[in-house]
Amino acid sequence: MDCPICNTVSTPILLRPLKYTICGSCYEGARSVMALMNNMDSSNGISTVNRSSSPNRISGSPSLSKGFVNALRWVKDLKETEEESKETISYLSGFVAAFRDHIHPDIQVKPGNGPSIPAHRALLAARSTVFKNMLDYDGCMAPPQEVVKLCELNYEELQSFLEFLYSGNLAREKVEKHVYTLSMAADKYEVSFLQKFCEQHMLQSLNSSNALDVLEISDTCSSHTLKEATLSYIVQNMEDIVFSSKFDDFALKNPHLGVQITRASCLESRSRENSF
């Protein structure tokens, strides 16, 4: 007899027959959880046969044939992994303290306006290949720089940029205020993690009032994924965006993007016509 949850052939076990039943909602929920586990197995390329050497730890998600009990064990394993990750993050937060408290800085980073911000040469070089090349010193070149100038950033933007380099995160209010500038800085100094962080925020907050700005940033930073998603959003909301007061200035400043919006809209219209 096939199990109605995992679809495997098994010997039926009846517990208190005729007293308990499973409702449709719980049945669908159980099936969805098992399907999710199986999909995560497939997408991560994890074999459900090879488990962790520890008998109490499961390195991959449970296959459907293992049943719902192993799904629960896998969730517990994820919880343990989460706790370990929190401990690691807490341990690495010492870099943030070094930046915040100016502990033994060895370089000054100067914005376009305002005072310089003390930082650490080694961390800048580790986070960005551009900074690494700027700060390299092999004895045949000029002595190491004492000041690095990032004139395209103001003081607040530079503070946020450096804070992310040290911590890998940023308060939401700072992201919302500086996301476009940070995205361009991430692109210029090749900080891919910050670039993905900014892209994710822009995608999540995409709306009719900021879509043109996001499209412009995605084009400047050559972010294909963000650009395609934004073009699609604009096409789906053409009237709100194209007839807005911002569009005229945008089209004059970015004629090539105006052409791309028109082409994307035509392709969408053609696709809809062909679907009927």
C-alpha angles and dihedrals in degrees: 000000000000118000108241090221107044099017093229124137109250143152107271118242117199117202113195093338119225092010101084130039133174118240123226093253094054091044092053090044092053091047091049092051092051091047090050091052091050093048091051088051091054098043093048094044090232119159113226090205097062108067132179116284088244111085091217097052128072112204096195137033118276119265118235090252091062093064135222096302091069090048088062091047090051092052090052089050090052089052091054090049090051091053091050090050091052090053091050092049090049090051093050092048088087087087089061091052090051090054096042095046096037093238109185098329115186103188139040122224112205123202127209089267134011132034126323120263119227114236142159122264095211094054094048090051092048093051099045133032088204091058090044091056091045092052100039115121123183101170094258095075133059117298117273114289117255093197131037116197121212097179095172091068127068121218097271093046092049091048090054092044093053092043089058092048089056100040108023089229141069137201112265094240091056092048092051091049099045106021096117094047092044091050092054091046090050090052094046096047095036099242097156095180092057090046091056090044091055093044091053091051093048092049092049093048097040113139141149094273097054103029094098092050091049091048091052092049093047090053093047092049094041092236103164097184094049092044094052092048092048094047089051091050092049091050090051090051101034099141095051093048107033093048094046122111091246096059098074093056091042093052093049091049096042110029092161091057090048088056091049091051090051092049093046090051092050091049090050091050091049091049091053092049092051092050092064 
